[in-house]
């Protein structure tokens, strides 16, 4: 999967999950308790995680790749040079 496709999927998820939040904000006050749990526990966390991933995903990928063990040596990346 190309980087452009990944960005498009992430942006689409971010936009789709923001639509119910807009509905929550502009809905009549009597309807707010019906939408509150879904908004609080599903839409806002997904929106925050997708936004953070779009903003600082390159840093997270770099941290994860440094911590994963190398498949051939069983050591963490970078330890091969230390030995």
N, C-alpha and C positions, 0 to 999 in steps of 0.2 A: 504494500500500500504506500503510495507516495505521500510526501509531507503535505502537499496541497490538499489531498483528500482527507488526511487526518485533521488539518486545520478547519476544513469545511464542516466535518462531522462535529467537531468540538464547538464551533461557532453556532451551528444549528441547534445543538443541545442547549447551549447557553441562551439562545433567543427563545426557544420553545418553552423552557422552564421559567423564563421571565414573564411570559404572557399571563399565567395564572396569578402572579404577584400583582400585576397591574389590575387584574380583575378584583383581587382582594382589596386593593387600595380604593378603587372606585365603586365598589359594590355598596348597596344600601346597608346602613348600620345593623339592621336586623339580620342580615345574611352573614355578617362577619364571623359569628361563632361557628357556622357550618364549615367555613374554609380555613379557620385558624390552625387546626392540627396538621392538615396537609401542607399548608404553607410553611408552618414553623419547622416541621420535621422532614419534609421531602424537598420542596421547591427551593427554599433558601439555602440549605446545605449543598444541594447539587449546583445551584447557581454560584455559590462561593467557591466550591472546589473547581468547577470548570473555569471560572475567572482566574483563580490562582494558577491553574495549570497553563492557561493561555499566557499569563503574565510571566511566571517563573518556572515553567515546565522544563526549560533547558537546564536550569540549576538542579532541579530534582532528578532529572535523568542522569546528570553528571555524578551526583552523589550516590545514586543507586548503582550505577555502573562501577564505581570505585569500590563499593562494598560487596558486590557479588563475587563469589569465588570463581576463579578461572577454571574452565571445564577440563583443560588438559593437565594442569599442575595441581589443582586443588587449593591453590593459594589465592589470596586477594590480588587484584590487579595492581601492578607496581612492585610487588614483593619479589618478582622473579629477578629484577635488576639489583635488589639489595643483597642477594645471596652470593 
